[in-house]
Amino acid sequence: MPAPDRGTLYERLSGSLREAEAFTRGELELRTLRIPGPPPRYAPQEIARLRLSHRMSLEGFAQLLMVSPRTVRSWEEGTREPGAPMRRLLQLLEQQPDAFARIA
C-alpha cells in the first residue's frame, strides 16, 4: 500500500508555519501531554503486598505481567529489581487496577 500523499516539503513546512502563527495569535489550541517522571522503585515487600492485595498467586501475577514466576519470586526476595518499564506497569497496577481488568 503506498504512503499517503503528504505534499511537498515546502507545502508541509509552510503549513506548519501557518499553524505556528495561528497558535501565536491565540487562534489555535495545541494538545499538550504531560510526560511523567520516572516510575517509583518498589521494595521487595511492596511487590508482594501489591500482588497479595489483588489476591493473586505468584503464577497469576507473573502471567499478568508477562514474566516468569521465577522473576516475580526474585523481586519479592530482593535478589533482582524490576526495570523501569516493569516498575511503570506496577505503578499502573497500584494506581489504576481497573485498567488491567479492562484489557483482560
C-alpha positions in Angstrom: 0.0 0.0 0.0 1.6 3.3 -1.0 2.2 6.0 1.6 -0.4 8.8 1.7 0.5 11.9 -0.2 1.6 14.5 2.4 2.6 17.1 -0.1 6.0 18.6 -0.9 8.4 19.6 1.8 7.6 23.2 1.0 3.9 22.6 1.5 4.4 20.8 4.8 6.8 23.5 6.1 4.6 26.4 5.1 1.5 24.6 6.7 3.4 24.2 9.9 4.5 27.8 9.8 0.8 28.9 9.4 -0.2 26.7 12.3 2.6 28.2 14.5 1.4 31.8 13.6 -2.2 30.9 14.4 -1.1 29.5 17.7 0.9 32.6 18.5 -2.2 34.8 17.7 -4.3 32.6 20.0 -6.4 31.2 17.2 -5.3 27.6 17.6 -5.1 25.5 20.7 -2.5 22.8 20.8 -2.9 19.5 22.6 -0.2 19.0 25.3 0.9 15.9 27.0 2.5 15.8 30.5 5.3 13.3 30.5 5.5 11.6 33.9 8.8 11.3 35.8 10.5 8.0 36.3 8.4 5.3 37.9 8.9 4.7 41.6 11.2 1.9 42.9 9.5 -0.9 44.7 10.9 -2.7 47.7 10.5 -6.5 47.7 7.8 -6.4 50.4 5.9 -3.7 48.4 5.8 -6.0 45.3 4.5 -8.9 47.5 1.9 -6.6 49.1 0.7 -5.4 45.7 0.3 -9.0 44.5 -1.5 -10.1 47.6 -3.7 -7.0 47.7 -5.1 -8.2 44.3 -5.5 -11.7 45.7 -3.2 -13.1 43.1 -1.0 -16.2 43.2 2.7 -15.7 42.2 2.0 -17.6 39.0 -1.1 -15.5 38.1 0.8 -12.2 38.9 3.6 -13.3 36.7 1.2 -14.2 33.9 -0.5 -10.8 34.2 2.9 -9.0 33.9 4.2 -11.3 31.2 7.2 -12.5 33.2 8.1 -15.9 34.7 7.1 -16.8 38.2 10.8 -17.1 38.9 11.2 -13.4 38.1 8.4 -12.3 40.4 9.9 -14.5 43.2 13.3 -12.9 42.7 11.7 -9.4 43.0 9.9 -10.4 46.2 13.0 -12.0 47.6 15.1 -8.9 46.7 17.6 -10.7 44.6 16.5 -8.8 41.5 14.8 -5.5 40.9 12.2 -4.8 38.2 13.4 -2.5 35.4 11.8 0.9 34.7 9.2 -0.4 32.2 8.1 -3.0 34.7 8.0 -0.5 37.5 5.7 1.6 35.4 3.4 -1.4 35.0 3.5 -2.0 38.7 2.7 1.7 39.3 -0.3 1.4 37.0 -1.5 -1.7 38.7 -1.2 0.0 42.1 -2.9 3.3 41.0 -5.3 2.2 38.3 -6.1 -1.5 38.8 -9.3 -1.2 36.7 -7.1 -0.6 33.6 -5.8 -4.2 33.9 -9.4 -5.5 34.3 -10.4 -3.7 31.1 -7.8 -5.5 29.0 -8.2 -8.9 30.5 
